[in-house]
Amino acid sequence: MPGYDTEFKTKTRSKVERPKLHKVILLNDDYTPREVVVVILKSVFRMNEAAAMKVMLTAHQKGSCVVAVFTKEIAETKASEATEIGRQMNCPLTFTTEPEE
């Protein structure tokens, strides 16, 4: 047809990918007092008393417990901060991270 452009132009949109999430995991040990674990969970992860007690008891009973899920950088920062506070209190308390599936 005269006057009509028959070519189609496609626009590509770049899809923004959501950042990968990582779990912060509390590992149980038989030396860190429960009260220390609760204090650290409350201060670093902003948990209330009941939530901190639940996480601490779950880690105690099962060997580990997911504390929270964050982007990789935040998860690693919080895990390091919490572990360091434990070390400063002369406790072997350990927090680690792993990718969320």
N, C-alpha and C positions, 0 to 999 in steps of 0.2 A: 504494500500500500504506500502510495506516495505520501511523504511528510511524516511518516512514523518511523521512529528509531526501533528497530527490531532486536537490537542487542540489549541483553540484560546485564546490568552491573550488579555484582554482589559485594556486599560489605562484610568484612570479617570483624567480628567482635572478639576482643581478647577476654577470655574468661578468667576472672580472678579466683585463684585457688585458695581455699581456706588453709590456714596454717595447720600443720600436723600437731596433734595433741599428745602430751606425755603425762603418764601417771607418776605421782610422787608416792613412793611406797615406804612405809615404816617397817623396818626389820626388827623382830623381837630379839632381845638378849636377856640373859638371866642376871644381869648386874645392875642395870639402870633402874632406879626406884620409879615406881608407877607415878608418883607425884611429879617427878622431873619430866616425864613424858607428857603428862597432861599440861604442865606449865608451858612447855615448848610448843605443843599443838595449839594452845590458846594464843600464844604470842606471835608465832610465825604464820600460822594458818587462820588466825582470827576465829577460832572455834569457840563455842560456848562450853561450859563445863560438861554438860551432858554429852555433846558430840565428841569432845576430847576423850572422855571416859570410854565411850563406845568404841572409838578407834583404837585406843590403848588396849582395851580388853580383847578386841578382835585379834590384834597383832599378838597379844600374849597367848591366846588360845590356838591360833592357826599358824603362827610363825611369822606372818607378815600381814599387812593391811594397806589397801589403797587409801591414801589420805585425801588426795584431791587430784584434779586433772587441769592442766594448764598448757599454754604453748610451751615449746621446748625450752626456751630461754628462761621463762618464769619458773617452770618446774625445776630446772637445774639450779637456779638461784635459790629458791626456797629450800630445796633438799640440802644444798651446801650450807646455807645459813642455819638450818635446824641441826644438822650434824655438828657444825662448829660450836653452837651453843652447848650441845651435849658434851663435847670435848672440853670446853671451858669449865664445865661442871664436873670434870674427871669421870665421865661416863662414856661407855663404848657405844652409845646410841647411834644408829645409822639410818639415814634416809637415802633412798636411791631413786632413780627414774627409769622409766622404760616407755617406749612408744605405745600408744593406745591402738588397738586393732581397729 
